[in-house]
Amino acid sequence: MAGLVANSHQYQKLFYCAIYLGGAPEELMESRSSIDLDLSQYKLLLKRRWLPAVAIFLFTVISAAWSTLFLKPSYEAEGKLLFKIDRTAFLTGLGEEIDQLRPLVDAQNPLSTEVEVIYSHPLLQQIIDQLNLTDNEGLPLQPEALKRKLTVKIVGGTDVVRLSYKGKNSEKGAAVINQLMRLYIENQILSKKSEAAKAREFITNQLPQSEANVRQAEAALRQFKERNQVVSLTEEARSLVAVMADLDSQITTVQAQLEEANAQAAGLRNQVGLNPQQAIAISALSQSTSVQGVLQELQEVERQLAVSKNRYGKNHPIMIRLTKQQRSLRGHLQQQINQILGSQSLAGTQIQITQGLLEVDQLKQKLINDFIESEVKRQSLAEGLSTLAKARIAYEQRVNVLPRLEQTQQQLEQRVQAARLTYETLCSEER
C-alpha cells in the first residue's frame, strides 16, 4: 500500500555582500563640541574614500536586480510512498508470498527493487506519453532525460520511498510526481490482482488432489493400525508393563514349585529304581487283569518246573510239557504287554519290561504311583513355566516395538493433520 504526497519548493540564488569602510570611531564625548568633531572626521573620511564605497554599493544593487530579473527560478516537487504488508495473507495462510516484499538476495533491502521499478523505462515512458512531456526542441522527452530529473531514495530506517523532481515549472513537477506515484500504485494493484487470480486458479486445481491426499493419508493410518493391532499405544504400553510384572511374579512362583517337584521326583525315582516311562508302563500293566492272569499262570508253571526239576530229568514228558507251557505263557504275556503298552501310547519308546518288574508288592506299587504323580506334576509345572516364559518374551517384543510404532503413528497422524489443514485452507480460500 502506498501513500501519495507531492509538494513544490522554489529555490533562488541571492548574492549578499557586506560593506566594510574601515577605520575605528573614537569614543563619544559628552559635550556637543566633541560630537561635532567626530562628524567632521567622518565627513573627511567619506570625501577621501567615496569612490570604493559607491562602487561596492552599486555592485550589490545591480547583482540583486540581475538575479531577480534574469535568473529563472528552480522548483522541486516531492512525493512519498509508504509500503505496508497486507496482514490478511498471514491470517489465511495462503497468498502469503504474494504480499511479502522478499528479495532473492538476503542482504538486499526489498525496497531497492521497488526503486528500480519506479526508475524503469516502461513506467517513465507512460508518464511522458500521458503528460506529453517534451524537451527544449519540442520533441518527446526520452526516458533517460526524465530519469535524470528524478531522484528516488529510500528514507533511512523506514518503509518510505521519497520521489523528487527538479524543474523550471512547479506545476509540471507536481504533475510528474503525482502521475508517477499513481501509475506505480495502479501497476502494483494490477499485479496483485493477477497474482490473486493465479492463486485462485491454483487453489481450484489443487482441491481434488488435496482431497485425495487426505483420503490417502487417512487410509495409510488406518492400515497401519489394523496391521499392527493398534488401538491406543499409550494405554497398551501401560497395560503391557502391568502384564509383564504379573508374569514375572508367576514365573518366580512356578520356578520355585518346579524346583520342589524336581527334588521330590528325583527322590522317588531313586526309591523305585525306574525311569518315568517304566513306572508308567508298570503301573498300567499292574492294573490289567489279563496281564495279571497270564502272569499268575506263568508263575504257577514256573513253580511246577522248579519242583519237577528235582524229581525228573530234562527229557521227562512232564518237564517237556511244563517247559512248553512256560514258553507259551511267556509269549502270551509279551503279547498282552505289547497290547497294553500300545493302547497307552507307550509303544516304540524302547521300554524293557521284564517279568521281575511285573512282580511288585503293594508298597512298591504305591511308590510307583507317587513317582508317576510327582513326574506328572513336574512336567506340568515345566510346561507352565515354558508357556509363561514364551508369553513374557512375546509381550517384551511388543513393548520393544512400541516406540517404533508410536513414531510411525505420529508421522502418519501428522500427515493426516497436514493434509486436512491444507484441504480446509484451500476450501476456505476458494470461498
Secondary structure, 3 states (H helix, E strand, C coil): CCCCCCEEEEECCCCCCCCCCCCCCCCCCCCHHHHHHHHHHHHHHHHHHHHHHHHHHHHHHHHHHHHHHCCCCEEEEEEEEECCCCCHHHHHCCCHHHHCCCCCCCCCCHHHHHHHHHHCHHHHHHHHHHHCCECCCCCECCHHHHHHHEEEEECCCCCEEEEEEEECCHHHHHHHHHHHHHHHHHHHHHHHHHHHHHHHHHHHHHHHHHHHHHHHHHHHHHHHHHHHCCCCHHHHHHHHHHHHHHHHHHHHHHHHHHHHHHHHHHHHHHHHCCCHHHHHHHHHHHCCHHHHHHHHHHHHHHHHHHHHHHHCCCCCHHHHHHHHHHHHHHHHHHHHHHHHHHHCCCCCCCCCCCHHHHCCCHHHHHHHHHHHHHHHHHHHHHHHHHHHHHHHHHHHHHHHHHHHHHHHHHHHHHHHHHHHHHHHHHHHHHC
